[in-house]
Amino acid sequence: MTRRIALALAVLVAVGGCSTTSVVATAVPEGPATQAPATPVPPTPIIIYVTPTPLVTIAPTAAPTPSPVPTAAPTPIAFVGAGMSKTKPFVTTSGHFSVAYALGCDGFFAASIYTTAGESVDHFGSVIGNKVSGSTEEYLKPGSYYFDVSAGCPWTLTVTEES
């Protein structure tokens, strides 16, 4: 038999330091108002105790500062040669790069930087000595360049893009 239960709720709210709320529910049999139940059923009270939860105030917080993303160190480009020769072209995206040079014997060393169109843009080195080494920084326009090296023996050039 399907019964519908109607609940009569009485809510008592305590004021002045009480921390509980009481709810009372009573089961009422289903049926038309004119039909009397075959056997009287006494109401069964259901008592539910509810403890109110205090309100929580959330204060706004500042957004976390993002950690800087490390950038990869530029990959140096190494050129190795002997005597007088031109390197393959290299590309600089910033125009700012350093050049480290080393000579592998007692001799002379000089190098020039050219655009791939053949325009001379700088000259460095011009030294004579035993196993000469050094470095220079270049501030050129972004683009493609190559080195024209004059040396009396094996040499190395290492180009590193600066930020």
Long-range contacts (C-beta under 8 A, 24 or more apart in sequence): 2-30, 3-29, 3-30, 4-30, 5-30, 19-51, 19-52, 20-49, 20-50, 20-51, 20-52, 21-49, 21-50, 21-51, 21-52, 22-47, 22-48, 22-49, 22-50, 23-47, 23-48, 23-49, 23-50, 71-163, 74-160, 74-161, 74-162, 74-163, 76-158, 76-159, 76-160, 77-158, 77-159, 77-160, 78-156, 78-157, 78-158, 78-159, 79-147, 79-156, 79-157, 79-158, 79-159, 80-154, 80-155, 80-156, 81-149, 81-151, 81-154, 81-155, 81-156, 82-151, 82-153, 82-154, 82-155, 83-151, 83-152, 83-153, 84-149, 84-150, 84-151, 85-148, 85-149, 86-146, 86-147, 86-148, 86-149, 87-146, 87-147, 87-149, 87-157, 88-146, 89-116, 89-144, 89-145, 89-146, 90-144, 90-145, 90-146, 90-159, 91-143, 91-144, 91-145, 92-140, 92-142, 92-143, 92-145, 92-159, 92-161, 93-142, 93-161, 94-142, 94-161, 94-162, 94-163, 95-138, 95-139, 95-140, 95-141, 95-142, 95-143, 96-137, 96-138, 96-139, 96-140, 96-161, 96-162, 96-163, 97-137, 97-138, 97-140, 97-159, 97-160, 97-161, 97-162, 98-135, 98-136, 98-137, 98-138, 98-159, 98-160, 98-162, 99-124, 99-135, 99-136, 99-137, 99-138, 99-147, 99-157, 99-158, 99-159, 100-133, 100-134, 100-135, 100-157, 100-158, 100-160, 101-125, 101-132, 101-133, 101-134, 101-135, 101-136, 101-155, 101-156, 101-157, 101-158, 102-131, 102-132, 102-133, 102-155, 102-156, 103-127, 103-129, 103-131, 103-132, 103-133, 103-151, 103-152, 103-153, 103-154, 103-155, 104-131, 104-153, 104-154, 104-155, 104-156, 105-130, 105-131, 105-152, 105-153, 105-154, 106-130, 106-131, 106-153, 107-132, 107-151, 107-152, 107-153, 108-150, 108-151, 108-152, 109-149, 109-150, 109-151, 109-152, 109-155, 110-149, 110-150, 110-151, 111-147, 111-148, 111-149, 111-150, 111-157, 112-147, 112-148, 113-138, 113-140, 113-145, 113-146, 113-147, 114-145, 114-146, 114-147, 114-148, 115-143, 115-144, 115-145, 116-143, 116-144, 116-145, 116-146, 121-145, 137-162
